[in-house]
Amino acid sequence: MDLHTLDWDDDFSPAMDIPRQMLPEIRPSSDPGLYGRALGGVPVCGTWADQQAALVGQTCFDAGEAKNTYGTGCFMLLNTGTQVVPSKSGLLTTVGLQVR
């Protein structure tokens, strides 16, 4: 995913030989109802990966706030706000959350 456009990188599909129309639409974490419905028709309104969910669960909503999670691995996430900050040390820069 291109972190600046929040869409698939234009070079990804050809490099992986995957037609772009086969890739899922990238949506905000809190997009209501677009992820399907649970029993009784209740909309599923949010999705997060485990580390991003921990960032939200530990209320790291402001730039500069960070959290560590210990379990099968040790993970540290730092909220950089709206700025994409590439690592100079080979670490992964990713989206923590997008709330509408």
DSSP file with accessible surface (Angstrom, degrees, kcal/mol):
  #  RESIDUE AA STRUCTURE BP1 BP2  ACC     N-H-->O    O-->H-N    N-H-->O    O-->H-N    TCO  KAPPA ALPHA  PHI   PSI    X-CA   Y-CA   Z-CA
    1    1 A M              0   0   81      0, 0.0     2,-0.6     0, 0.0     7,-0.2   0.000 360.0 360.0 360.0 136.6    0.0    0.0    0.0
    2    2 A D  B  >> -A    7   0A  43      5,-3.2     4,-2.2     1,-0.1     5,-0.7  -0.712 360.0-153.0 -79.8 117.8    1.2    3.5   -0.8
    3    3 A L  T  45S+     0   0   41     -2,-0.6    -1,-0.1     1,-0.2     5,-0.0   0.683  91.3  52.7 -69.5 -16.9    1.2    5.4    2.5
    4    4 A H  T  45S+     0   0  150      1,-0.1    -1,-0.2     3,-0.1    -2,-0.0   0.830 121.7  27.4 -87.2 -33.8    0.7    8.7    0.7
    5    5 A T  T  45S-     0   0   90      2,-0.2    -2,-0.2    -3,-0.2     3,-0.1   0.596  93.8-135.1-100.5 -14.1   -2.3    7.8   -1.4
    6    6 A L  T  <5S+     0   0   59     -4,-2.2     2,-0.3     1,-0.3    -3,-0.2   0.862  73.9 100.0  56.0  37.7   -3.7    5.0    1.0
    7    7 A D  B   <S-A    2   0A  68     -5,-0.7    -5,-3.2    18,-0.1    -1,-0.3  -0.879  87.9 -65.6-138.2 172.1   -4.2    2.9   -2.1
    8    8 A W        -     0   0   52     -2,-0.3     2,-0.1    -7,-0.2    12,-0.0  -0.342  58.5-105.9 -62.4 139.8   -2.4    0.0   -3.7
    9    9 A D    >>  -     0   0   57      1,-0.1     3,-1.4     2,-0.0     4,-0.7  -0.449  23.6-128.5 -65.0 135.9    1.0    1.0   -5.1
   10   10 A D  T 34 S+     0   0  127      1,-0.3    -1,-0.1     2,-0.2    10,-0.1   0.753 107.7  51.2 -61.3 -24.8    1.0    1.2   -8.9
   11   11 A D  T 3> S+     0   0  119      1,-0.1     4,-1.8     2,-0.1    -1,-0.3   0.621  93.1  77.0 -87.0 -12.5    4.0   -1.0   -9.2
   12   12 A F  H <> S+     0   0   68     -3,-1.4     4,-2.3     2,-0.2     5,-0.2   0.955  90.5  48.6 -66.1 -53.9    2.6   -3.8   -6.9
   13   13 A S  H  X>S+     0   0   11     -4,-0.7     5,-2.2     1,-0.2     4,-0.9   0.936 115.7  42.0 -57.1 -52.1    0.2   -5.5   -9.3
   14   14 A P  H >45S+     0   0   98      0, 0.0     3,-0.6     0, 0.0    -1,-0.2   0.920 114.5  52.0 -63.6 -38.5    2.5   -5.9  -12.2
   15   15 A A  H 3<5S+     0   0   81     -4,-1.8    -2,-0.2     1,-0.2    -3,-0.2   0.858 118.5  36.4 -65.3 -35.2    5.5   -6.9  -10.0
   16   16 A M  H 3<5S-     0   0  109     -4,-2.3    -1,-0.2    -5,-0.2    -3,-0.1   0.441 107.2-124.8 -95.3  -2.7    3.4   -9.6   -8.3
   17   17 A D  T <<5 +     0   0  145     -4,-0.9    -4,-0.1    -3,-0.6    -2,-0.1   0.912  65.3 137.3  57.1  43.3    1.5  -10.5  -11.5
   18   18 A I      < -     0   0   57     -5,-2.2    -1,-0.2    -6,-0.2    -2,-0.2  -0.987  59.7-118.8-119.1 122.3   -1.8  -10.0   -9.8
   19   19 A P    >   -     0   0   60      0, 0.0     3,-2.1     0, 0.0     4,-0.4  -0.377  21.3-129.8 -59.5 134.0   -4.5   -8.1  -11.7
   20   20 A R  G >  S+     0   0   88      1,-0.3     3,-1.7     2,-0.2   -12,-0.1   0.849 105.3  64.2 -56.0 -35.8   -5.4   -4.9   -9.8
   21   21 A Q  G 3  S+     0   0  166      1,-0.3    -1,-0.3     4,-0.0     4,-0.1   0.692  96.0  60.4 -66.3 -12.8   -9.1   -5.7   -9.9
   22   22 A M  G <  S+     0   0  135     -3,-2.1    -1,-0.3     2,-0.1    -2,-0.2   0.633  86.1  92.7 -85.5 -14.3   -8.4   -8.8   -7.7
   23   23 A L  S <  S-     0   0   29     -3,-1.7     3,-0.1    -4,-0.4   -15,-0.0  -0.572  84.5-111.5 -80.1 141.5   -7.0   -6.7   -4.9
   24   24 A P        -     0   0   91      0, 0.0     2,-0.2     0, 0.0    -1,-0.1  -0.337  35.1 -99.3 -69.3 153.5   -9.4   -5.7   -2.2
   25   25 A E        -     0   0  138     -4,-0.1     2,-0.5     1,-0.1   -18,-0.1  -0.545  35.7-125.5 -70.2 133.6  -10.4   -2.1   -1.8
   26   26 A I        +     0   0   49     -2,-0.2    -1,-0.1   -20,-0.1   -18,-0.0  -0.751  38.2 178.5 -84.6 124.2   -8.5   -0.4    1.0
   27   27 A R        -     0   0   68     -2,-0.5    71,-0.1     1,-0.1   -21,-0.0  -0.868  34.2 -88.1-124.8 158.8  -10.9    1.2    3.4
   28   28 A P    >   -     0   0    7      0, 0.0     3,-1.6     0, 0.0    71,-0.1  -0.264  40.8-113.7 -61.8 153.0  -10.6    3.1    6.7
   29   29 A S  T 3  S+     0   0   19     69,-0.7    18,-1.7     1,-0.3    70,-0.2   0.810 114.7  42.0 -57.9 -33.2  -10.5    1.1    9.9
   30   30 A S  T 3  S+     0   0   30     68,-1.2    -1,-0.3    16,-0.2    16,-0.1   0.186  74.4 143.8-104.5  18.0  -13.8    2.4   11.1
   31   31 A D    X   -     0   0    8     -3,-1.6     3,-0.7    67,-0.2     4,-0.3  -0.405  52.7-124.0 -64.0 114.2  -15.8    2.3    7.9
   32   32 A P  T 3  S-     0   0   85      0, 0.0    13,-0.2     0, 0.0    -1,-0.1  -0.411  74.7 -12.7 -70.6 126.9  -19.3    1.3    9.0
   33   33 A G  T >  S+     0   0   21     11,-0.3     3,-0.8    -2,-0.2    12,-0.1   0.343  98.1 107.3  79.5  -6.1  -20.9   -1.7    7.4
   34   34 A L  T <  S+     0   0   95     -3,-0.7    -1,-0.1     1,-0.2    11,-0.1   0.580  71.4  62.3 -84.7  -5.9  -18.5   -2.3    4.5
   35   35 A Y  T 3  S-     0   0   74      9,-1.0     2,-0.2     1,-0.4    -1,-0.2   0.423 114.0 -96.9 -97.8  -0.1  -16.9   -5.3    6.1
   36   36 A G    <   -     0   0   33     -3,-0.8     8,-2.5     8,-0.2    -1,-0.4  -0.689  41.5 -73.4 118.1-170.5  -20.1   -7.4    6.1
   37   37 A R  B     -B   43   0B 164      6,-0.2     3,-0.1    -2,-0.2     2,-0.1  -0.983  30.3-142.7-132.6 143.2  -22.7   -8.3    8.6
   38   38 A A    >   -     0   0   53      4,-3.4     3,-1.8    -2,-0.4     4,-0.3  -0.237  56.0 -49.3 -86.9-176.2  -22.8  -10.5   11.7
   39   39 A L  G >  S+     0   0  167      1,-0.3     3,-0.8     2,-0.2    -1,-0.2  -0.217 130.7  25.7 -55.2 140.3  -25.7  -12.7   12.8
   40   40 A G  G 3  S-     0   0   86      1,-0.2    -1,-0.3    -3,-0.1    -2,-0.1   0.571 129.4 -77.7  80.0   7.2  -28.9  -10.7   12.9
   41   41 A G  G <  S+     0   0   38     -3,-1.8    -1,-0.2     1,-0.2    -2,-0.2   0.615  78.4 159.5  80.6  11.1  -27.7   -8.3   10.3
   42   42 A V    <   -     0   0   91     -3,-0.8    -4,-3.4    -4,-0.3    -1,-0.2  -0.533  42.6-120.2 -69.6 124.1  -25.5   -6.3   12.7
   43   43 A P  B     -B   37   0B  53      0, 0.0     2,-0.7     0, 0.0    -6,-0.2  -0.396  11.1-130.1 -69.4 140.5  -22.9   -4.4   10.6
   44   44 A V        +     0   0   56     -8,-2.5    -9,-1.0   -11,-0.1   -11,-0.3  -0.840  32.2 178.9 -86.4 114.0  -19.2   -5.1   11.2
   45   45 A C        +     0   0   57     -2,-0.7     2,-0.3   -13,-0.2    -1,-0.1   0.270  50.0  32.8-109.2   9.1  -17.9   -1.6   11.6
   46   46 A G        -     0   0   32    -16,-0.1     2,-0.4     2,-0.0   -16,-0.2  -0.955  48.9-173.5-164.9 144.2  -14.2   -1.9   12.2
   47   47 A T        +     0   0   59    -18,-1.7     2,-0.3    -2,-0.3   -16,-0.1  -0.996  12.2 166.7-138.4 141.0  -11.2   -3.9   11.5
   48   48 A W        -     0   0   98     -2,-0.4     2,-0.1    49,-0.1    49,-0.1  -0.983  34.1-120.1-148.1 147.0   -7.7   -3.7   12.9
   49   49 A A     >  -     0   0   53     -2,-0.3     4,-2.8     1,-0.1     5,-0.2  -0.413  45.6 -98.9 -76.1 164.6   -4.6   -5.9   12.9
   50   50 A D  H  > S+     0   0  118      1,-0.2     4,-2.0     2,-0.2     5,-0.1   0.888 120.5  44.9 -61.4 -41.6   -3.5   -6.9   16.4
   51   51 A Q  H  > S+     0   0   22      2,-0.2     4,-1.8     1,-0.2    -1,-0.2   0.919 115.5  46.9 -70.8 -39.8   -0.7   -4.3   16.7
   52   52 A Q  H  > S+     0   0   34      2,-0.2     4,-1.9     1,-0.2    -2,-0.2   0.893 111.0  53.1 -67.3 -36.4   -2.8   -1.5   15.4
   53   53 A A  H  X S+     0   0   40     -4,-2.8     4,-3.2     1,-0.2    -2,-0.2   0.900 107.2  51.8 -63.8 -38.4   -5.6   -2.6   17.7
   54   54 A A  H  X S+     0   0   22     -4,-2.0     4,-2.2    -5,-0.2    -1,-0.2   0.884 105.1  56.2 -66.1 -35.3   -3.2   -2.4   20.6
   55   55 A L  H  <>S+     0   0    5     -4,-1.8     5,-2.4     2,-0.2    -1,-0.2   0.934 113.6  40.2 -60.0 -43.4   -2.3    1.1   19.6
   56   56 A V  H ><5S+     0   0   31     -4,-1.9     3,-2.2     3,-0.2    -2,-0.2   0.937 113.2  54.1 -70.7 -44.5   -5.9    2.1   19.8
   57   57 A G  H 3<5S+     0   0   62     -4,-3.2    -2,-0.2     1,-0.3    -1,-0.2   0.815 108.6  49.2 -61.7 -29.6   -6.6    0.0   23.0
   58   58 A Q  T 3<5S-     0   0   95     -4,-2.2    -1,-0.3    -5,-0.2    -2,-0.2   0.211 115.5-120.0 -96.0  16.8   -3.7    1.8   24.7
   59   59 A T  T < 5 +     0   0   88     -3,-2.2     2,-1.6     1,-0.2     3,-0.3   0.804  53.7 159.2  51.8  44.0   -5.2    5.2   23.6
   60   60 A C      < +     0   0    7     -5,-2.4    -1,-0.2     1,-0.2     4,-0.1  -0.517  18.6 139.2 -89.6  68.2   -2.1    6.3   21.6
   61   61 A F        +     0   0  111     -2,-1.6     2,-0.3    -5,-0.1    -1,-0.2   0.645  47.7  71.5 -88.7 -17.5   -4.2    8.8   19.6
   62   62 A D  S >  S-     0   0  104     -3,-0.3     3,-2.1     1,-0.1    17,-0.3  -0.782  92.4 -94.3-107.6 148.3   -1.8   11.7   19.5
   63   63 A A  T 3  S+     0   0   69     -2,-0.3    17,-0.2     1,-0.2     3,-0.1  -0.255 111.4  30.1 -54.9 136.1    1.4   12.2   17.6
   64   64 A G  T 3  S+     0   0   59     15,-3.7     2,-0.3     1,-0.3    -1,-0.2   0.197  89.0 120.6  97.1 -15.1    4.4   11.2   19.7
   65   65 A E    <   -     0   0   72     -3,-2.1    14,-3.1    14,-0.2    -1,-0.3  -0.612  39.7-179.0 -83.7 143.3    2.6    8.5   21.8
   66   66 A A  E     -C   78   0C  46     -2,-0.3     2,-0.3    12,-0.2    12,-0.2  -0.912  14.0-161.1-138.1 163.7    3.9    5.0   21.6
   67   67 A K  E     -C   77   0C   8     10,-2.1    10,-2.1    -2,-0.3     2,-0.4  -0.988   8.3-148.0-144.5 151.8    3.2    1.5   23.0
   68   68 A N  E     -C   76   0C  65     -2,-0.3     2,-0.4     8,-0.2     8,-0.2  -0.961  11.1-164.4-115.6 141.3    5.0   -1.7   23.4
   69   69 A T  E     -C   75   0C  36      6,-2.5     6,-2.5    -2,-0.4     2,-0.4  -0.995   2.9-163.0-126.2 131.6    3.4   -5.1   23.2
   70   70 A Y  E     +C   74   0C 164     -2,-0.4     4,-0.2     4,-0.2     2,-0.2  -0.950  43.2  91.7-116.6 132.8    5.0   -8.3   24.5
   71   71 A G  S    S-     0   0   70      2,-2.0     3,-0.0    -2,-0.4    -2,-0.0  -0.602  97.3  -2.9-174.1-119.1    3.9  -11.7   23.5
   72   72 A T  S    S+     0   0  160     -2,-0.2     2,-0.3     2,-0.0    -2,-0.1   0.655 141.1   1.8 -69.3 -13.6    5.0  -14.0   20.6
   73   73 A G  S    S-     0   0   27      2,-0.0    -2,-2.0    -4,-0.0     2,-0.5  -0.906  81.7-104.2-152.5-179.1    7.2  -11.0   19.7
   74   74 A C  E     -C   70   0C  85     -2,-0.3     2,-0.4    -4,-0.2    -4,-0.2  -0.981  39.7-178.3-118.7 121.4    8.0   -7.5   21.0
   75   75 A F  E     -C   69   0C  85     -6,-2.5    -6,-2.5    -2,-0.5     2,-0.4  -0.976  13.1-170.0-126.6 133.6    6.4   -4.7   19.0
   76   76 A M  E     -C   68   0C 122     -2,-0.4     2,-0.4    -8,-0.2    -8,-0.2  -0.986   6.5-172.6-120.6 129.0    6.7   -1.0   19.4
   77   77 A L  E     -C   67   0C  30    -10,-2.1   -10,-2.1    -2,-0.4     2,-0.5  -0.981   4.7-162.9-120.5 137.8    4.4    1.4   17.5
   78   78 A L  E     -C   66   0C  94     -2,-0.4     2,-0.6   -12,-0.2   -12,-0.2  -0.980  18.9-132.2-121.2 125.6    4.8    5.2   17.5
   79   79 A N        -     0   0   24    -14,-3.1   -15,-3.7    -2,-0.5   -14,-0.2  -0.687  23.0-179.8 -77.0 117.1    2.0    7.4   16.4
   80   80 A T    >   -     0   0   53     -2,-0.6     3,-1.2     1,-0.4     2,-0.2   0.253  33.8-134.8 -99.8   9.9    3.6   10.0   14.0
   81   81 A G  T 3   -     0   0   40      1,-0.2    -1,-0.4   -19,-0.1   -19,-0.0  -0.469  65.6 -24.1  73.2-140.8    0.3   11.8   13.4
   82   82 A T  T 3  S+     0   0  136     -2,-0.2     2,-0.4    -3,-0.1    -1,-0.2   0.486 114.1  99.2 -87.1  -2.0   -0.6   12.6    9.8
   83   83 A Q  S <  S-     0   0  130     -3,-1.2     2,-0.7     2,-0.0    -3,-0.1  -0.709  70.4-136.3 -89.9 133.1    3.1   12.6    8.7
   84   84 A V        -     0   0   47     -2,-0.4    -2,-0.1     9,-0.0    11,-0.0  -0.801  25.0-170.2 -82.5 116.6    4.5    9.5    6.9
   85   85 A V        -     0   0   76     -2,-0.7     2,-0.1     0, 0.0    -2,-0.0  -0.888  10.1-149.0-115.2  99.4    7.9    9.1    8.6
   86   86 A P        -     0   0   94      0, 0.0     2,-0.2     0, 0.0     6,-0.1  -0.418  24.2-112.1 -66.7 141.5   10.1    6.5    6.9
   87   87 A S        -     0   0   44      4,-0.5     3,-0.3     1,-0.1     6,-0.1  -0.488  16.9-160.3 -72.3 141.6   12.5    4.7    9.2
   88   88 A K  S    S+     0   0  210     -2,-0.2    -1,-0.1     1,-0.2     0, 0.0   0.341  90.5  58.2 -96.5   3.1   16.2    5.3    8.8
   89   89 A S  S    S-     0   0  103      2,-0.1    -1,-0.2     0, 0.0    -2,-0.0   0.103 121.3 -95.2-120.7  16.7   16.9    2.0   10.6
   90   90 A G  S    S+     0   0   79     -3,-0.3     2,-0.1     1,-0.2    -2,-0.1   0.638  77.4 141.9  81.2  13.4   15.1   -0.5    8.4
   91   91 A L        -     0   0  130      1,-0.1    -4,-0.5     0, 0.0     2,-0.4  -0.453  56.3 -98.5 -84.8 163.9   11.9   -0.6   10.4
   92   92 A L        -     0   0  150     -2,-0.1     2,-0.5    -6,-0.1    -1,-0.1  -0.664  27.2-158.2 -85.3 129.9    8.4   -0.8    8.9
   93   93 A T        +     0   0   41     -2,-0.4     2,-0.3    -6,-0.1   -90,-0.1  -0.932  30.2 152.0-104.1 129.1    6.4    2.4    8.5
   94   94 A T        -     0   0   72     -2,-0.5     2,-0.4   -91,-0.0   -91,-0.0  -0.893  49.4 -81.6-147.1 174.4    2.7    1.6    8.2
   95   95 A V        -     0   0   43     -2,-0.3     3,-0.1     1,-0.2   -43,-0.1  -0.716  30.4-169.1 -83.3 130.6   -0.8    3.1    8.9
   96   96 A G        -     0   0   20     -2,-0.4     2,-0.3     1,-0.4    -1,-0.2   0.900  64.0 -32.6 -84.2 -48.4   -1.9    2.7   12.5
   97   97 A L        -     0   0   48    -42,-0.1    -1,-0.4   -49,-0.1     2,-0.4  -0.978  42.5-154.1-165.8 157.6   -5.5    3.7   12.1
   98   98 A Q        -     0   0   76     -2,-0.3   -68,-1.2    -3,-0.1   -69,-0.7  -0.937  18.8-171.9-139.7 116.7   -7.8    5.9   10.0
   99   99 A V              0   0   91     -2,-0.4    -2,-0.0   -70,-0.2   -68,-0.0  -0.935 360.0 360.0-113.8 134.1  -11.1    6.9   11.7
  100  100 A R              0   0  176     -2,-0.4    -2,-0.0   -72,-0.0     0, 0.0  -0.610 360.0 360.0 -91.9 360.0  -13.9    8.7    9.8
